Amino acid sequence: MTKGFYSGFIANLPVAASVAAYGSVLGVLAAQKMLLWTELLFMNLSIFAGSAQFVMIDMWKAPLPVMEITLAVLIINLRYLLIGASLRPIFQGKSLSQKISVMHLVADENWAVTMAAYQKGTGVDIYFLLGGGVCLLISWCTGTLLGHRLGTVISNPEAYALDFAFIAVFTALAFSMWQGRRNIIPWLTAAILSLMAEKLMPGKWYIMIGGIGGALTRAFIYQEDTHELSR
């Protein structure tokens, strides 16, 4: 356990700085919405989902639209159904309580780092994933609380390019998982469906539609490849 946890923690340190950077943007926005730092910390620990938290802060106004916020967060976090399914080999043999506990600390970044390591055959396990999650949680809380503290000073986070940190780090993680030509069609499918859904549908449905479309396309291609090899 200790070795896997430590390895996962260290492996996620390179992306932790970027996580703290765009977390600071959330902290600035939260301060501008008059949230207390204790409320922001509770949100970090109970939700720990950057995209969803940005949407929550954006929708935070009186009277608080609880149902609208809940639905928006649910839609955004539906992608974790796909993420959880992809982690099946790592969760194999673990109890339901272990899976639930670790999934709470799964973010896009430590998921991508874990899957990249798994595909390289480095023998990652659930504790590697957990170590990465703890690393990111610490950096996320540090960044958001620092941003909240500086919220009255930094009125325009875009001027410091902090808003681009999330895009930059996830783009780098995505391309680290590139497996060659066989990924072209699924990735293009996901991108096209996401763009179409973003233009045609309200809210954040484009995240789920793009993810499911790309996953189904890859599954179909895999079945076709398997069928050809069996002939």
N, C-alpha and C positions, 0 to 999 in steps of 0.2 A: 504493500500500500504506500509506504513512505517514498520509495523510489519512484513509483509511477506518479504520485502526487507532485513530487519535487520536479520531475522531468516535465510534466505538463505546465507547472508554474513557470519554469524557466523558458519553455518553448513559446509561451505567450507574452513574455516580456517585450519583445520587439513591437508588438501591436498595442501593448498597454499604454504607451505614451500617446498614441493617436486616440485611443479610447478616452483617456483623460482630457485630451484636447477638445474633442467634440462634446464631452461631458461638461466642460466648462461653459460651452455655449448654452446648454440646457440650464445650467445654473444661473447664467445671466438672464435668460428669458424668465426663469422662475422668480427671480428677484423682482423683475419688472412687473410680474403678475401679482406681486405682494405675497408670495408664499413664504412661510417661515422655513428656516433651514432644517428644523426638525421634521416638518411636513415633507420636504424634499428628500431627506434621508429615509423616512418611512416609505416613500414612493420607490426609492432605489432598492430597498431591501425586500419589499413585498412584491414588486413588479419586475424589476431588473430587465427591462426591455427598452432599449434606447429609442427605437422608432416609435413605439407606442407612447413613451413618455413625452416625446416631442409633440405628438398629436394631442395628448392630454393637456399639456401646457398651452398649446395654441388655442384649444377650445375652452380654457379656464377663464370663465367670466361669470358674473352674477346676473341672474340666478344660475347656479351651476347646472349645466345640461347633463345630468347623470346618465340617462338612457343613451343619449347620443354618444357620449364619451365611451361608455361601456361597449356599444356596438362597434365603434371605430377601432377600439383596442382589440376586440375580438377578431375583427376582420384582418387586422395587421398581423396578429399573432397566430392566425391559422396556418401560417407557413411552418410553424413548429410541428405540425402533423407530419409534414414531409421530412423535416430535420430529424424528428424522433424515429421515423421509419428508417432513415439512412443509418441511424446509430444502432440498429438491431444487432449487428455482429458484436459490437462492443458491450451491449447490455445483456447479451446472452448468458443465461445462468444466474442472473441477479434477481433479487426479490423486487416485488412491486414497490415497496417503500424506498429501496435504494434507487430505483429508476426515477421515482417521483422527486426524491430529494436532489439528485444530480441534475435532472432536467430543469429544475428551477434555476440552476446556475449555468445553463447552456445559452450562450449568445452566438450570434453569427460568427464572431471571430474565433472563439475557442472551438466551435464546431468545425470551421474550415481548417484550422490548424490540426485538429485531431484527425479529420478525414484525410488530409494530405499526408500526415504521418502514417496513418493506417494503410493507405494505398502504396506507400513506399515499403511496407512490410517491416516496420520498426517495432511491432509488438505492443502497440498502445492498448490501454485498458480503461475501465471506467474511472480509475483514480487519476489517470492522465487527463481525462476530460474534466474531472472535478478540480484538479490543481489549476488548470487553465481558467476555469470559472471563478475560482477564488481570486486569482491574479487580476482578472478583469473587473470583478466586483470591487476590489480595493481601489483600483485605478479609476473606475467609474465614480465611486463615491467621493474620492479625493478631488477629481476634476469638477464634478457638479457642485460640491460644497465650496471649492475655491472660486468657481465662477459666480456662485451666489454671493460670496463675500465681496467680490469685485463688481457685482452687478450695477452698482451706482456709478462706477468709474467707466466701465466698458459699455457704452450705449449702442455701439454698432459693431457687433462681433464679425460681420462680413468684411470689415475693413482690415481685419487681421487674418483673413482666410480661414478662420476656425470652422466655419460652416462647411468647408470642403474636406475636412479631416475624415469624416465618416466615409465619403465617396472614395477618397484616395486609399484608405486602408482596406476597404472591402474589395475594391478593384484589384489590388495587389494580391489579396487572399484568393480571389476567384481565379486569377490567372495562374496561381501556384498549383491549382488543381487541374489545369489543362492537360488532357491526355492525348492530344493530337487530333487528327482529321475526324475521328468518330464523334467528337464533341461538337463539330461545326453545326450540324443540322439541329440537334436539341437546343443548343445555345441560341441559334438564330430564331428558332420557333418560340422560345421563351421571350426573347427580346421583342419580336414582332407582336405577339399576343399581349405583352405588357403595354406596349405603346398604343395598340388599338383600344385596349380596355381603359387605359388612362384617359384617352380622348372621348370615349363613348360612355363611360360609366362614372358615377360620382364616388367619392371616397377612395379607399385604398384597395379595392378589389383587384386592381392590376397586379398586385404582389402575388396574390394567391393564384390568379388565372395564369400568369406567366410561369410560375413555379410548377403548377400541375401540368400545363401544356408541355413544358420542357421535359418533365419527368416521364410523362406518358410517351412522348416521342422517343426518348432514350430507351424505355422499356420495350417499345415496339421494335426498334432497331436491334436490340439485344435478342429478342425472340427470333427475328429474321436471321440474324447471324448464327444463332444456335441451330435453327432449322436447316440452314445451309450446311453446317458442319456435320449434322447427323445423317445427311444423305450419303 
